[in-house]
Every structure is written in C-alpha cells, then in structure tokens.
Amino acid sequence: MLAIVAPGQGAQKPGLLTPWLEIEGVSEALAQATATTRLDLVALGTKADADTIRDTAIAQPLLVAVGLVAGVTLLQGGHGDVYAGHSVGELTVAGLSGILSYPAAVKLAARRGREMAEAADLAATGMSAVLGGDQDAVVAAITAAGLEVANYNGPGQIVAAGELAKLDHLRQYLPPRSRAVPLAVAGAFHTSFMVPALAVLAAAVDVLEPGAPHGIVLSNLDGAAVTSGADLLARLVPQITHPVRWDLVLQSLEALGVTGLLELPPAGTLTAIAKRHLPGVELFQLDRPDQLDAARAFCARHQAAA
C-alpha cells in the first residue's frame, strides 16, 4: 500500500521550484496559481532567499504549489492509496487527492498563510521542538511553563509554542533526557494564538465546492480518515488552533498496512520521522524531476503489493 505525504512549513528552501519548471505544463499551472494568489510564485520559488520564503504568507502557498506540481507530474492521472499532509501539507494532498483543484488549493494556502501571519504579529510568540523524554512528562512540563503543544510529531519529538519569554525558560521545566531546540518560525502556530485567523479562514473554506477524494485521506487533526471532501475542509479550520497529530497519522499509516511512503518536495522531514517510527516501510524522498522514473517505479511496486 502506497502513502503519499506532503511536508509543512519549515521544509521550504531557496530554489525549490527551479528544476520543476522544465516540466511541460508547470509554468502554465503556476501562472494560474499566481493569478489567484497575487504572488509571483515562480520568482519566489527560484530567486527568493531563505529569509523571504520564511514569511508564513509566502511559505505556505509556495509549499503547496511545488508539492502539487511534483505530485501531479508523478502520478500522471493516477493516484496513491493513502494521502497525508503535515499542517499546510494537508492542502497539498487536498489538491492531489481530488478534493480541491490546483488553483483552489494554492489560493486557500495563501489565505491561510496570510491570516496566520497576521495573527502571529499580534504577540511575540514562537515554537521550540522538545526532543527526547517521556511524552506525558514533556507535555506536563510544557503546560507548567505556560505554553501549549503545537505538534506531536511522534515519540521523542513534541513541539511547544507560546510567548517567547516563556519559551526561553522552558528548559527549566523539562524532564531528564530531553532538550528544547528553538525553531525559526514567526509565531505560535496550531495554538490559541491563531484564534484571530479562524473567522476569515472559515469564510474562505465555506465558498469552496470540494470533490470526493480518490484514496484514503488522513487528517492531521486526529489521524483519522476523512469521510468526504467536505469533511476534510471542515477540519482545516480548527486545525490551525489545535496541535498537529502526526503521531496519530503514523499510527493510522501503520494500521492500514502501508508498505511504501513517498514524500513530496521539499522532502526529508517526514521521511526522517517515518524512518524512526515506521520500521519496515520503504521510503522515497522526491525532490527533483530526474527522480521521477525511480519514484514511479516505487509507487507501482507498492500499489501492486497493496
């Protein structure tokens, strides 16, 4: 069984779009997405520096745009058995699984990113990854520090978020064999600090007409398979104020009997997590068009084995 996964914010890197522009039809798709977002996605994905694309309002639509370009090119009208996206990566798989069109997915990512960026500007907040330690003890420490859990990425990796001053003192609360690593992000995403973005995002979702997904789509709100395209869209709004439950997605992938997991570009983050927590599952990191033949063989091998 084949799982296709899409990374979230933080995975972006300068020039991530450059090699994909050589593929027929990509420039046209990006032009359409640029028109709907009013962002020059080609320039941002080929010429912009790391600081520019770290901006939440830019990173989110750019990640969805490149992920969909690669995914559509890879599948050539086919589909995966299971899809899952980390945070904004869920919009990538919404587009790839048929729930949203390419321009609709990128446009929603742009709105999501813009509203989350504006919410983040209201307070001095950030995020830190807590590595190691017993999960219950780490969660208790985060709460005791006056912070919130933003991501459960799997055993041994939880992300804390909240006011910068409180993050600075988090290490004083952590249990033995754990440490906090500050993340280069602009705010406390997936926490109560994102509440100001809810109303506008809900309005943006309400006007969409989702299609039925082909394949199983797992929600990172709770790791469950969505029942319809409308079900996924309904989960996208509360998702921004609730922690990403990638740990539950991993459990669902294992329970479904996934044998191969392919990560869309910019790949690396989710395959690294899967390597630690899905032993025996074959992994593929797709980053460049010259990997497409090998990636298609990988997909065919695992779809045939499902």
GILINDA-V283764 format. One record per residue. N is the residue number from 1. RES is the residue in three letters. PHI is phi in whole degrees, -180 to 180 (NA if undefined). Layout:
N,RES,PHI
N,RES,PHI
//
This chain:
1,MET,NA
2,LEU,-100
3,ALA,-111
4,ILE,-114
5,VAL,-123
6,ALA,-126
7,PRO,-74
8,GLY,-108
9,GLN,-60
10,GLY,110
11,ALA,-84
12,GLN,-63
13,LYS,-147
14,PRO,-57
15,GLY,76
16,LEU,-63
17,LEU,-92
18,THR,-50
19,PRO,-67
20,TRP,-79
21,LEU,-69
22,GLU,-76
23,ILE,-80
24,GLU,-59
25,GLY,92
26,VAL,-68
27,SER,-60
28,GLU,-66
29,ALA,-63
30,LEU,-70
31,ALA,-64
32,GLN,-66
33,ALA,-67
34,THR,-62
35,ALA,-64
36,THR,-81
37,THR,-103
38,ARG,60
39,LEU,-119
40,ASP,-79
41,LEU,-64
42,VAL,-64
43,ALA,-64
44,LEU,-66
45,GLY,-88
46,THR,-125
47,LYS,-117
48,ALA,-71
49,ASP,-86
50,ALA,-62
51,ASP,-65
52,THR,-64
53,ILE,-84
54,ARG,-76
55,ASP,-56
56,THR,-55
57,ALA,-67
58,ILE,-101
59,ALA,-59
60,GLN,-66
61,PRO,-65
62,LEU,-66
63,LEU,-63
64,VAL,-67
65,ALA,-62
66,VAL,-72
67,GLY,-62
68,LEU,-71
69,VAL,-55
70,ALA,-68
71,GLY,-66
72,VAL,-64
73,THR,-63
74,LEU,-62
75,LEU,-81
76,GLN,49
77,GLY,91
78,GLY,-86
79,HIS,-157
80,GLY,-87
81,ASP,-83
82,VAL,-136
83,TYR,-127
84,ALA,-155
85,GLY,-130
86,HIS,-87
87,SER,56
88,VAL,-65
89,GLY,-60
90,GLU,-66
91,LEU,-73
92,THR,-61
93,VAL,-73
94,ALA,-62
95,GLY,-72
96,LEU,-73
97,SER,-88
98,GLY,96
99,ILE,-71
100,LEU,-127
101,SER,-74
102,TYR,-56
103,PRO,-65
104,ALA,-66
105,ALA,-66
106,VAL,-70
107,LYS,-63
108,LEU,-66
109,ALA,-63
110,ALA,-66
111,ARG,-66
112,ARG,-58
113,GLY,-63
114,ARG,-66
115,GLU,-69
116,MET,-68
117,ALA,-65
118,GLU,-67
119,ALA,-64
120,ALA,-66
121,ASP,-71
122,LEU,-78
123,ALA,-153
124,ALA,-84
125,THR,-130
126,GLY,-165
127,MET,-143
128,SER,-137
129,ALA,-84
130,VAL,-104
131,LEU,-106
132,GLY,83
133,GLY,88
134,ASP,-67
135,GLN,-59
136,ASP,-61
137,ALA,-68
138,VAL,-66
139,VAL,-62
140,ALA,-62
141,ALA,-67
142,ILE,-62
143,THR,-64
144,ALA,-62
145,ALA,-80
146,GLY,81
147,LEU,-114
148,GLU,-124
149,VAL,-82
150,ALA,-101
151,ASN,-140
152,TYR,-108
153,ASN,-90
154,GLY,134
155,PRO,-53
156,GLY,87
157,GLN,-148
158,ILE,-123
159,VAL,-108
160,ALA,-97
161,ALA,-147
162,GLY,154
163,GLU,-64
164,LEU,-59
165,ALA,-62
166,LYS,-74
167,LEU,-63
168,ASP,-62
169,HIS,-105
170,LEU,-59
171,ARG,-59
172,GLN,-69
173,TYR,-102
174,LEU,-70
175,PRO,-75
176,PRO,-58
177,ARG,63
178,SER,-137
179,ARG,-148
180,ALA,-107
181,VAL,-122
182,PRO,-60
183,LEU,-106
184,ALA,-84
185,VAL,-128
186,ALA,-94
187,GLY,-174
188,ALA,-93
189,PHE,-72
190,HIS,60
191,THR,-140
192,SER,-63
193,PHE,-67
194,MET,-92
195,VAL,-54
196,PRO,-59
197,ALA,-89
198,LEU,-63
199,ALA,-63
200,VAL,-68
201,LEU,-66
202,ALA,-61
203,ALA,-65
204,ALA,-67
205,VAL,-73
206,ASP,-61
207,VAL,-88
208,LEU,-82
209,GLU,-116
210,PRO,-73
211,GLY,-94
212,ALA,-81
213,PRO,-72
214,HIS,-98
215,GLY,98
216,ILE,-90
217,VAL,-114
218,LEU,-95
219,SER,-90
220,ASN,-83
221,LEU,-73
222,ASP,-148
223,GLY,79
224,ALA,-86
225,ALA,-76
226,VAL,-75
227,THR,-93
228,SER,-167
229,GLY,-63
230,ALA,-64
231,ASP,-62
232,LEU,-62
233,LEU,-61
234,ALA,-64
235,ARG,-81
236,LEU,-66
237,VAL,-74
238,PRO,-65
239,GLN,-56
240,ILE,-74
241,THR,-110
242,HIS,-121
243,PRO,-65
244,VAL,-71
245,ARG,-100
246,TRP,-68
247,ASP,-62
248,LEU,-75
249,VAL,-62
250,LEU,-59
251,GLN,-63
252,SER,-67
253,LEU,-60
254,GLU,-66
255,ALA,-65
256,LEU,-75
257,GLY,82
258,VAL,-61
259,THR,-109
260,GLY,-138
261,LEU,-127
262,LEU,-112
263,GLU,-100
264,LEU,-74
265,PRO,-71
266,PRO,-77
267,ALA,-83
268,GLY,139
269,THR,-65
270,LEU,-78
271,THR,-70
272,ALA,-65
273,ILE,-67
274,ALA,-64
275,LYS,-60
276,ARG,-81
277,HIS,-118
278,LEU,-126
279,PRO,-61
280,GLY,92
281,VAL,-88
282,GLU,-76
283,LEU,-120
284,PHE,-141
285,GLN,-103
286,LEU,-96
287,ASP,-127
288,ARG,-134
289,PRO,-61
290,ASP,-71
291,GLN,-95
292,LEU,-62
293,ASP,-61
294,ALA,-66
295,ALA,-67
296,ARG,-67
297,ALA,-64
298,PHE,-60
299,CYS,-61
300,ALA,-63
301,ARG,-64
302,HIS,-84
303,GLN,-67
304,ALA,-67
305,ALA,-86
306,ALA,-69
//
